Amino acid sequence: MATAARQKRLLPGYGLTLGYTIFYLSVVVLIPLSMVFLLSSTMGWADFWAAVTEPRVLASYRLSFSTALIAGLINIFFGVLIAWVLVRYSFPGRRLIDALVDLPFALPTAVAGIALATLYMPEGWIGQFFPFRIAYSPIGITIALLFIGLPFIVRSVQPVLQAFDQEVEEASASLGASRWQTFRKIILPELTPAILTGFALAFARGVGEYGSVIFIAGNMPFETEISPLVIMTKLEQYDYAGATAVAAVMLMLSFVILLFINVLQWWTRRHAAV
């Protein structure tokens, strides 16, 4: 009891701790985000609607969100596979591979973009073997988002796999379940919340990614121009209100999608608990 009381007193009381939390979140998150809506509110509704529904802007929305979605879905499969191998098997070089997973976190995004563009451009080491363009196309953008999004899936799933009791799998096998049945009915429900968390993080990062995409995208309006580039272009033209209007729409769309994922994650955990 005394130990528990001392642990509770390691940090200030609830009121002071909550105050610090709200203050920090306000300074770091809420105030900067509110400025997006504040600057865009200087436009009239007609100007705002015209700015965010330009054909060029709508094309950038479709490209940014579709490539982020596709990359996130692909990374779910390979991220779970990599996490499974790193947790369940011991082999030479496992620590090296485990460290390489975090490389996209440490590598400057511009360096990643240049490297990917060099590899996948038509005359690149890999791109030269394909009869179609990879770099300077939506495929190249998706590859860049695969690169930066993979660690989110792996690092979200890995701790859950490490904490999973393998005796449950052995009990399932002893009752006659196949490996696929054990994975689908026992392991996968436990991994689903972590998978959704990793997907949400990878998707959110992909929608707003700029540095690693800009070099491999080609930046062709209506074809390979992402929404962050549209915002940067408007800023370079001193159209601050238009840039913040596009940013506000992206922010709202991302929030709605992430809210849906969080609700789905909550429902999954509740269903698994029942």
N, C-alpha and C positions, 0 to 999 in steps of 0.2 A: 504493500500500500504506500509506504513512504517513497519507494522508488518510483512508483507511478506518479505520485504527487510532484516529485522533483522533475520528472520528465515533462509534466505539464507546465512547470514554471521555467523551462528552458527558453521559451519565447514569451513575449508580453501577453497580457490578457486578450480575450476575444475582441473587445472593442478596439483596442489599439492596433492589434494585428490586422483586423478587418480594415481599419482606417489606412494603414500602410498599403494594404493590398489594393484598395480602391484608388488611392493616390497614385501608386505606381502604374496601374493599368490605365488610369486616365492620362497620365503624362506620356506613356509609351504607346498606347493603342487608341484610346477613345478620342483624345484631342486631335491627333494627326488625321484620323479617319473622319472626324467631324468637319475638318477643314475642307475635305473633298466635297461634301455636300454644301458647305457654306459658300465656297467659291462658285460651284455650279448653280447655286440659287440666285446669283447675280443675273443670270439669263432669264428671260421670260419663258413661259411654258412652251410657246411656239418655237422659240429659238433652241431651247433644250431638246425638244422632240426632233427638230430638224437635224441637230448635231449628232444625236445618238442613233438616228435611223438613216443616215446616209448609206447608200448602197455599199460604199467602200468600207464603212464601219461595220455594217451588218455582216459583210463577208469576213472581216477579221474576227468577229464574235464566233461565227461558225467554225472557223479554222482553229482558233485558240481552244475552244471548249471541246470540239470533236477530237483533236489530236491529244489533248490532255486526258480525255475519257478513254480513248483507245490505248494510249500508253499505260494508263492506270490498270486497265483490265488485263493487258498482257503481263504487266509486272506482278499482278496477283498470282498468276500461275508460276512464273519463274522465281518470284520472291519466296513463295512458300516452298518451292522445290529446293532452293539454295539454303533456306533456313533449316529445312529438314535434314539435308546432307551435313550441314555444319554441326547440328545438334546430335544427330543419331549415329554418325560414323566418325571413326578416327582414322586418319590417313596422313601420310607425309605432305606437308605444305598446308594443312588445315588452318593453322594460325595465320599464315600469309593470306590465304583466300578470305578469311574472316576480316583481316585488316583492309583488304582491297575493297570490301563492300562499302566501307566508309570513305573511300577515295573521292566520290562525287561531292561529299560534304566539304572536304578540305581543298579540292582543286578549284582554282578560280574559274568561274563559269565561262569567261571569255577564252581561256586556254582550252577548256573542253570543247567549246564551239569551233575554234580554229582546228583542233585536232580531228574532230569528227568531219568537218568540211573537207579537210585534206584527205581523209581516208575514203570518203564516199563521193567526192566530186567525180565527174565522168572519166577523168584521167587519173583518179586516185588509186591507191593500192587495192581497195576493195571495189570501188565504183566502176572500175574499168571492166569488171567481169559480168556486169549486168547489162541487159539490152535496153534498159530504161533508166531514167534519171532517178537517183536517190537523193543526193544533195540538191538543194534549190527546188525542192518539191515538198508536199505534205509528208511524204515518207521520211525525208530527212528530219523534218521537225519532230515527227513521232519518235525517231531514233534518239534525238537529243533529249526528249522528255523521258524516254526509257532510261537513259543514262542517269539523269538527275533524280528520278523517282524511285529507282530500285531500292536504295538503302532504307527508305521509309517502310516498305513492306517487310523486308528482311528483319529489321530491328524491331518492328512491332510484333512479328510472329515468333521470333527466336526465344524471348523470355517465356512465352506461354508453353512452347514445346519443351523447354528445359524444366519447367515446373510440372509438366504433365506426368502423372503416375503411370509408368509402363506396365504395372501389374494389372491395370484395368484392361489393357490390350491383351495380356496373357489370359485373363479371365474370359474375354470375348472369344479368343481363339479356342479355349478349352470347351466353350459351349457350341463350337461348330461354325462360328462365323468366319467368312473368308477375310483376307486382308483388305479387300475393297470395302466390304461391309463394315469392318471395324473402323476403317478410316472415315467412311461416309457417315456412320451413325454415332460414333463415339468421339473420334478425334476432331473431325471437321466442325461439329457444333461448338467445341471448346475454342477452336481457332477463329471462328467467324467474327466475333467482336474485334479481335486484334487485326484480322484481315481488313475489316471495314475501316478501322482506325488508320492503318497504313495506306489504304486506298484514298481516304479523305485527305491525308497529308500530301500524298503524291499528286493527287488531282489539283489541290489548291496551289501547290508549288508549280505545277505544270501550266496552269492557267496564267499565272503571273510571271513566268520565266522569260527572261530577256537575253541575258548574256550568252548562254550556250546555244540559243536558237538563232540569234540574229545573223551569225556567220554561215549557217547551213541552210537557212530558209530561202535565201534569194530575194526576199522582200519585194516581190512583185504584187502590186495592188490587185485585189480580187482573186489572187491565186495563192501566194505564200506570204502575205502580210499579216502578222499577228497583231492582236489588239494593243499590247504594250508598245509596239513600234508606232502604231497610229497615235498613241498618246504622246510619245516622244516627238513625232513629227509635228503635232499641233503645238507642243511646247517650243520647238525650234522656230515656229512661225508666230510665237508670242500669243497664240490663241489659248490662254490659260483657262478660260471658262469652258471652251470646247473640250480641252484635254481632261479637265476635272469632270465634265459631264460623262464622257466615255468611261472614265475611271469609276464614277459612281454607279453606272450601269453594271460594269464588271463586278464591282464590289457587291451589289445587291444580288446579282445572279449567282455569284460564288457563295454568298451567305445562304441563299435559299437551297442550293444543292447540298451544302455542308449540313444545313439543318435537317434536310431529309435523310442524309446518311447517318447523322447522330440519332435521329428518331428510330431509324431502322436498326442501328446498333443497340439502342435501349430495348427495343422490342425483342431482338435476338437474345440478349442476355436474360430478359425476363422469361422468355419462352424456354430457354435452356434451364433456368432455375426451377421452373415448374415441372 
